[in-house]
Protein backbone atom coordinates (compact mmCIF):
# COMPACT_ATOMS: atom_id res chain seq x y z
CA UNK A 1 0.00 0.00 0.00
CA UNK A 2 2.84 2.38 0.92
CA UNK A 3 4.57 1.57 -2.37
CA UNK A 4 1.42 2.42 -4.33
CA UNK A 5 1.02 5.73 -2.51
CA UNK A 6 4.64 6.61 -3.12
CA UNK A 7 4.26 5.72 -6.81
CA UNK A 8 1.12 7.82 -7.08
CA UNK A 9 2.87 10.78 -5.47
CA UNK A 10 5.72 10.50 -7.98
CA UNK A 11 3.32 10.40 -10.90
CA UNK A 12 1.38 13.36 -9.47
CA UNK A 13 4.59 15.36 -9.02
CA UNK A 14 5.62 14.50 -12.57
CA UNK A 15 2.22 15.62 -13.89
CA UNK A 16 2.53 18.86 -11.92
CA UNK A 17 5.97 19.52 -13.36
CA UNK A 18 4.81 18.80 -16.92
CA UNK A 19 1.76 21.02 -16.43
CA UNK A 20 3.93 23.82 -15.01
CA UNK A 21 6.35 23.53 -17.94
CA UNK A 22 3.45 23.66 -20.41
CA UNK A 23 1.99 26.74 -18.69
CA UNK A 24 5.38 28.47 -18.78
CA UNK A 25 5.80 27.55 -22.44
CA UNK A 26 2.32 28.86 -23.33
CA UNK A 27 2.97 32.10 -21.45
CA UNK A 28 6.36 32.48 -23.14
CA UNK A 29 4.87 31.95 -26.61
CA UNK A 30 2.00 34.31 -25.83
CA UNK A 31 4.49 36.96 -24.66
CA UNK A 32 6.52 36.53 -27.84
CA UNK A 33 3.37 36.90 -29.96
CA UNK A 34 2.29 40.01 -28.08
CA UNK A 35 5.80 41.46 -28.33
CA UNK A 36 5.84 40.79 -32.06
CA UNK A 37 2.36 42.25 -32.58
CA UNK A 38 3.36 45.43 -30.74
CA UNK A 39 6.59 45.77 -32.69
CA UNK A 40 8.87 45.20 -29.70
CA UNK A 41 11.07 42.80 -31.69
CA UNK A 42 11.75 45.28 -34.50
CA UNK A 43 15.41 46.41 -34.33
CA UNK A 44 16.03 50.04 -33.42
CA UNK A 45 17.84 52.22 -35.94
CA UNK A 46 21.16 53.95 -35.09
CA UNK A 47 20.94 57.38 -33.50
CA UNK A 48 20.99 60.18 -36.06
CA UNK A 49 23.54 62.92 -35.50
CA UNK A 50 22.23 66.48 -35.80
CA UNK A 51 24.40 69.54 -35.23
CA UNK A 52 22.83 73.00 -35.17
CA UNK A 53 19.82 71.79 -37.17
CA UNK A 54 22.15 70.35 -39.84
CA UNK A 55 21.89 66.73 -41.01
CA UNK A 56 24.38 65.02 -43.30
CA UNK A 57 22.16 62.92 -45.57
CA UNK A 58 24.79 60.24 -46.10
CA UNK A 59 24.87 59.61 -42.34
CA UNK A 60 21.38 58.07 -42.49
CA UNK A 61 21.05 54.38 -43.22
CA UNK A 62 19.00 53.40 -46.27
CA UNK A 63 16.31 52.10 -43.89
CA UNK A 64 16.20 55.46 -42.10
CA UNK A 65 15.81 57.31 -45.39
CA UNK A 66 12.96 55.07 -46.53
CA UNK A 67 11.29 55.36 -43.12
CA UNK A 68 11.34 59.17 -43.37
CA UNK A 69 9.16 58.87 -46.49
CA UNK A 70 6.37 56.93 -44.75
CA UNK A 71 3.35 58.29 -42.86
CA UNK A 72 1.44 55.85 -40.64
CA UNK A 73 -1.51 56.02 -38.19
CA UNK A 74 -0.61 57.65 -34.88
CA UNK A 75 -2.17 55.69 -32.02
CA UNK A 76 -1.09 55.49 -28.39
CA UNK A 77 -0.03 51.84 -28.46
CA UNK A 78 2.15 52.41 -31.55
CA UNK A 79 4.34 55.21 -30.15
CA UNK A 80 7.37 53.01 -29.47
CA UNK A 81 7.54 50.98 -32.73
CA UNK A 82 7.06 54.10 -34.87
CA UNK A 83 9.74 55.96 -32.90
CA UNK A 84 12.06 52.94 -33.05
CA UNK A 85 11.80 52.78 -36.86
CA UNK A 86 12.24 56.56 -37.18
CA UNK A 87 9.22 57.00 -39.44
CA UNK A 88 8.64 60.31 -41.15
CA UNK A 89 5.11 61.06 -40.07
CA UNK A 90 1.98 60.08 -38.19
CA UNK A 91 -1.66 60.62 -39.18
CA UNK A 92 -3.99 61.29 -36.25
CA UNK A 93 -7.59 60.10 -36.27
CA UNK A 94 -10.60 61.39 -34.30
CA UNK A 95 -10.22 61.92 -30.54
CA UNK A 96 -12.40 63.20 -27.71
CA UNK A 97 -11.09 66.75 -27.33
CA UNK A 98 -8.23 69.13 -28.05
CA UNK A 99 -6.28 68.18 -24.93
CA UNK A 100 -6.21 64.52 -25.92
CA UNK A 101 -4.87 65.47 -29.35
CA UNK A 102 -2.16 67.66 -27.81
CA UNK A 103 -1.12 65.05 -25.27
CA UNK A 104 -0.89 62.33 -27.93
CA UNK A 105 1.21 64.45 -30.30
CA UNK A 106 3.53 65.57 -27.49
CA UNK A 107 4.03 61.92 -26.50
CA UNK A 108 5.07 61.02 -30.04
CA UNK A 109 7.41 64.00 -30.40
CA UNK A 110 9.15 63.66 -27.01
CA UNK A 111 12.94 63.38 -27.41
CA UNK A 112 12.74 62.78 -31.17
CA UNK A 113 15.95 63.79 -32.97
CA UNK A 114 13.93 64.18 -36.18
CA UNK A 115 10.33 65.02 -35.23
CA UNK A 116 7.37 63.33 -36.84
CA UNK A 117 5.44 65.14 -39.50
CA UNK A 118 1.95 65.23 -37.93
CA UNK A 119 -0.83 65.07 -40.51
CA UNK A 120 -4.60 65.33 -40.69
CA UNK A 121 -7.51 65.77 -43.08
CA UNK A 122 -9.19 69.04 -42.14
CA UNK A 123 -11.43 69.86 -45.08
CA UNK A 124 -14.35 71.55 -43.37
CA UNK A 125 -16.99 68.83 -43.72
CA UNK A 126 -14.32 66.10 -43.57
CA UNK A 127 -12.55 66.34 -40.21
CA UNK A 128 -11.46 64.24 -37.21
CA UNK A 129 -12.36 67.09 -34.83
CA UNK A 130 -16.15 66.78 -35.02
CA UNK A 131 -16.44 65.63 -31.41
CA UNK A 132 -15.69 69.14 -30.18
CA UNK A 133 -15.42 71.65 -33.06
CA UNK A 134 -17.19 72.53 -36.30
CA UNK A 135 -15.56 74.08 -39.38
CA UNK A 136 -16.79 75.87 -42.49
CA UNK A 137 -17.26 73.49 -45.41
CA UNK A 138 -15.23 74.57 -48.45
CA UNK A 139 -18.42 74.25 -50.51
CA UNK A 140 -19.72 77.25 -48.55
CA UNK A 141 -16.70 79.49 -49.21
CA UNK A 142 -17.63 82.04 -51.89
CA UNK A 143 -14.91 84.72 -51.71
CA UNK A 144 -11.12 84.81 -51.55
CA UNK A 145 -11.35 86.89 -48.37
CA UNK A 146 -13.39 84.16 -46.71
CA UNK A 147 -11.02 81.48 -48.02
CA UNK A 148 -8.01 83.24 -46.48
CA UNK A 149 -9.89 83.73 -43.21
CA UNK A 150 -10.92 80.07 -43.00
CA UNK A 151 -7.43 78.88 -43.92
CA UNK A 152 -5.88 81.09 -41.24
CA UNK A 153 -8.36 80.00 -38.56
CA UNK A 154 -7.85 76.32 -39.36
CA UNK A 155 -4.08 76.72 -39.48
CA UNK A 156 -3.99 78.40 -36.06
CA UNK A 157 -6.17 75.63 -34.65
CA UNK A 158 -3.90 72.88 -36.06
CA UNK A 159 -0.73 74.65 -34.93
CA UNK A 160 -2.05 74.89 -31.39
CA UNK A 161 -2.61 71.12 -31.29
CA UNK A 162 0.82 70.29 -32.75
CA UNK A 163 -0.03 69.35 -36.34
CA UNK A 164 2.36 70.27 -39.15
CA UNK A 165 0.70 69.15 -42.42
CA UNK A 166 -2.93 69.26 -43.57
CA UNK A 167 -4.14 67.18 -46.50
CA UNK A 168 -6.20 70.11 -47.81
CA UNK A 169 -7.47 71.85 -49.84
CA UNK A 170 -9.32 69.64 -52.28
CA UNK A 171 -9.13 71.26 -55.73
CA UNK A 172 -11.12 68.68 -57.68
CA UNK A 173 -13.74 70.66 -59.65
CA UNK A 174 -16.72 68.70 -58.34
CA UNK A 175 -17.63 66.48 -55.43
CA UNK A 176 -20.48 64.15 -56.35
CA UNK A 177 -19.68 61.54 -53.67
CA UNK A 178 -19.67 63.58 -50.43
CA UNK A 179 -21.08 66.83 -51.93
CA UNK A 180 -19.11 69.10 -49.61
CA UNK A 181 -15.38 68.73 -50.23
CA UNK A 182 -14.89 71.01 -53.28
CA UNK A 183 -14.94 74.78 -53.64
CA UNK A 184 -17.83 76.23 -55.69
CA UNK A 185 -17.33 77.70 -59.18
CA UNK A 186 -15.47 76.92 -62.39
CA UNK A 187 -11.81 75.96 -62.58
CA UNK A 188 -10.57 79.57 -62.36
CA UNK A 189 -12.76 80.45 -59.38
CA UNK A 190 -11.81 77.24 -57.59
CA UNK A 191 -8.13 78.04 -58.17
CA UNK A 192 -8.54 81.54 -56.73
CA UNK A 193 -10.32 80.23 -53.63
CA UNK A 194 -7.79 77.40 -53.15
CA UNK A 195 -4.82 79.77 -53.47
CA UNK A 196 -6.36 82.12 -50.90
CA UNK A 197 -7.00 79.22 -48.53
CA UNK A 198 -3.41 78.00 -48.99
CA UNK A 199 -2.05 81.47 -48.26
CA UNK A 200 -4.09 81.55 -45.06
CA UNK A 201 -3.23 78.15 -43.65
CA UNK A 202 0.45 78.27 -44.61
CA UNK A 203 0.84 81.70 -42.98
CA UNK A 204 0.39 79.86 -39.67
CA UNK A 205 3.21 77.38 -40.36
CA UNK A 206 0.96 74.49 -41.42
CA UNK A 207 1.92 72.95 -44.76
CA UNK A 208 -1.03 72.61 -47.15
CA UNK A 209 -1.69 69.88 -49.73
CA UNK A 210 -3.56 70.44 -53.00
CA UNK A 211 -5.41 67.23 -53.89
CA UNK A 212 -6.31 64.90 -55.64
CA UNK A 213 -4.21 65.17 -58.81
CA UNK A 214 -5.14 64.90 -61.68
CA UNK A 215 -8.79 65.52 -60.70
CA UNK A 216 -12.17 63.78 -61.16
CA UNK A 217 -11.48 61.81 -57.99
CA UNK A 218 -14.80 62.78 -56.40
CA UNK A 219 -17.07 62.25 -59.40
CA UNK A 220 -16.43 58.59 -60.17
CA UNK A 221 -16.78 55.59 -57.85
CA UNK A 222 -15.20 55.95 -54.42
CA UNK A 223 -11.48 55.01 -54.82
CA UNK A 224 -11.51 53.77 -51.22
CA UNK A 225 -13.60 50.85 -52.52
CA UNK A 226 -13.08 50.52 -56.29
CA UNK A 227 -10.48 50.69 -59.05
CA UNK A 228 -11.56 53.87 -60.85
CA UNK A 229 -10.89 55.48 -64.22
CA UNK A 230 -11.87 58.81 -65.77
CA UNK A 231 -11.15 61.05 -68.73
CA UNK A 232 -9.32 64.14 -67.53
CA UNK A 233 -9.90 67.51 -69.20
CA UNK A 234 -7.69 70.58 -69.32
CA UNK A 235 -10.16 72.20 -66.91
CA UNK A 236 -9.62 69.40 -64.37
CA UNK A 237 -5.86 69.96 -64.42
CA UNK A 238 -6.03 73.78 -64.38
CA UNK A 239 -6.10 74.30 -60.56
CA UNK A 240 -3.18 71.93 -60.02
CA UNK A 241 -1.14 73.47 -62.84
CA UNK A 242 -1.76 77.02 -61.63
CA UNK A 243 -1.08 76.30 -57.95
CA UNK A 244 2.01 74.16 -58.54
CA UNK A 245 3.50 76.60 -61.08
CA UNK A 246 3.82 79.20 -58.30
CA UNK A 247 5.48 76.67 -55.96
CA UNK A 248 3.52 78.16 -53.07
CA UNK A 249 1.71 75.06 -51.86
CA UNK A 250 4.00 72.74 -49.91
CA UNK A 251 2.55 69.49 -51.27
CA UNK A 252 0.45 67.86 -53.99
CA UNK A 253 -1.40 64.59 -53.42
CA UNK A 254 -1.65 62.06 -56.26
CA UNK A 255 -4.77 59.93 -56.53
CA UNK A 256 -5.27 56.30 -57.55
CA UNK A 257 -7.39 57.22 -60.57
CA UNK A 258 -6.52 55.69 -63.94
CA UNK A 259 -6.54 58.75 -66.17
CA UNK A 260 -6.88 59.34 -69.89
CA UNK A 261 -7.25 62.54 -71.91
CA UNK A 262 -5.29 65.64 -70.82
CA UNK A 263 -3.37 63.40 -68.39
CA UNK A 264 -2.71 59.86 -69.57
CA UNK A 265 -1.49 57.33 -67.02
CA UNK A 266 -1.23 54.54 -69.64
CA UNK A 267 -3.70 52.28 -67.87
CA UNK A 268 -2.06 52.55 -64.44
CA UNK A 269 -3.23 54.42 -61.34
CA UNK A 270 -1.76 57.94 -61.36
CA UNK A 271 0.05 57.35 -58.06
CA UNK A 272 2.28 54.68 -59.67
CA UNK A 273 2.86 56.51 -62.96
CA UNK A 274 6.53 57.49 -63.21
CA UNK A 275 5.74 59.61 -66.28
CA UNK A 276 3.01 61.62 -64.53
CA UNK A 277 5.04 62.26 -61.38
CA UNK A 278 8.23 63.07 -63.31
CA UNK A 279 6.33 65.61 -65.39
CA UNK A 280 4.92 67.22 -62.27
CA UNK A 281 8.38 67.52 -60.73
CA UNK A 282 9.74 69.38 -63.75
CA UNK A 283 7.86 72.52 -62.70
CA UNK A 284 7.14 71.86 -59.04
CA UNK A 285 9.66 71.60 -56.19
CA UNK A 286 7.27 70.74 -53.35
CA UNK A 287 6.41 67.34 -51.95
CA UNK A 288 4.52 64.73 -53.96
CA UNK A 289 2.34 62.67 -51.61
CA UNK A 290 0.59 59.42 -52.46
CA UNK A 291 -3.02 58.94 -51.50
CA UNK A 292 -3.38 56.15 -48.91
CA UNK A 293 -2.02 52.97 -50.49
CA UNK A 294 -4.40 50.50 -48.83
CA UNK A 295 -7.36 52.06 -50.63
CA UNK A 296 -8.86 49.40 -52.86
CA UNK A 297 -8.52 51.68 -55.88
CA UNK A 298 -4.80 50.86 -55.77
CA UNK A 299 -4.69 47.63 -53.79
CA UNK A 300 -6.96 45.77 -56.21
CA UNK A 301 -4.78 46.76 -59.17
CA UNK A 302 -1.87 44.63 -57.90
CA UNK A 303 -1.76 41.02 -56.74
CA UNK A 304 0.41 41.74 -53.66
CA UNK A 305 1.18 44.66 -51.37
CA UNK A 306 4.89 44.11 -52.01
CA UNK A 307 4.27 45.17 -55.62
CA UNK A 308 2.42 48.26 -54.39
CA UNK A 309 5.32 49.19 -52.08
CA UNK A 310 7.89 48.98 -54.85
CA UNK A 311 5.79 50.83 -57.42
CA UNK A 312 4.80 53.83 -55.27
CA UNK A 313 8.44 54.44 -54.40
CA UNK A 314 9.75 53.74 -57.90
CA UNK A 315 7.23 56.19 -59.38
CA UNK A 316 8.76 59.07 -57.41
CA UNK A 317 6.33 59.82 -54.58
CA UNK A 318 8.18 61.74 -51.88
CA UNK A 319 5.79 60.70 -49.10
CA UNK A 320 3.81 57.46 -49.03
CA UNK A 321 0.72 57.12 -46.85
CA UNK A 322 0.35 53.62 -45.41
CA UNK A 323 -2.42 53.51 -42.81
CA UNK A 324 -1.85 49.87 -41.90
CA UNK A 325 -1.31 49.96 -38.13
CA UNK A 326 0.68 46.70 -37.92
CA UNK A 327 4.31 47.62 -37.07
CA UNK A 328 5.57 44.37 -38.57
CA UNK A 329 3.95 45.17 -41.92
CA UNK A 330 5.45 48.66 -41.96
CA UNK A 331 8.87 47.19 -41.10
CA UNK A 332 8.34 44.63 -43.89
CA UNK A 333 7.49 47.48 -46.28
CA UNK A 334 10.80 49.20 -45.46
CA UNK A 335 12.70 45.97 -46.08
CA UNK A 336 10.93 45.37 -49.42
CA UNK A 337 11.76 48.90 -50.61
CA UNK A 338 15.33 48.63 -49.31
CA UNK A 339 15.89 45.45 -51.35
CA UNK A 340 14.37 47.09 -54.43
CA UNK A 341 16.85 49.97 -54.05
CA UNK A 342 19.73 47.53 -53.65
CA UNK A 343 18.51 45.65 -56.74
CA UNK A 344 18.41 48.95 -58.71
CA UNK A 345 14.62 48.77 -59.18
CA UNK A 346 14.31 52.06 -57.30
CA UNK A 347 16.79 54.90 -57.69
CA UNK A 348 18.60 55.79 -54.47
CA UNK A 349 19.06 59.29 -55.90
CA UNK A 350 15.26 59.60 -55.94
CA UNK A 351 15.14 58.47 -52.33
CA UNK A 352 17.80 61.02 -51.35
CA UNK A 353 16.01 63.83 -53.18
CA UNK A 354 12.73 63.03 -51.42
CA UNK A 355 14.30 62.75 -47.97
CA UNK A 356 16.11 66.07 -48.44
CA UNK A 357 12.78 67.79 -49.18
CA UNK A 358 11.14 66.15 -46.16
CA UNK A 359 13.93 67.14 -43.77
CA UNK A 360 13.97 70.70 -45.11
CA UNK A 361 10.20 70.94 -44.53
CA UNK A 362 10.90 69.88 -40.95
CA UNK A 363 13.30 72.78 -40.60
CA UNK A 364 16.67 71.10 -41.07
CA UNK A 365 19.64 72.11 -43.19
CA UNK A 366 20.59 69.06 -45.27
CA UNK A 367 24.11 68.49 -46.52
Secondary structure, DSSP 8 states (H G I E B T S, - for coil): -HHHHHHHHHHHHHHHHHHHHHHHHHHHHHHHHHHHHTTTTS--------BTTEE-GGGS-HHHHHHHTEEEE--GGGHHHHHHHT-SEEE----SSHHHHHHHHHHHHTT-SS--EEEE---SSS-TTTTT-----GGG--SHHHHHHHHHHHHHHHHHHT--EE---B--S--SSSSSSS-SSSHHHHHHHHHHHHHHHHTTT-B-EEEEETS-TTTSS-TTTS--EEEE-HHHHHHHHHHHHTT-SSEEEE---EEEESS--TTSBGGG-HHHHHHHHHH--SEEEE--TTSHHHHTTSS-HHHHHHHHHHTT-SBEE-----HHHHHHHHHHHHHHHHTTSS-HHHHHHHHHHHHHHTT-EE-
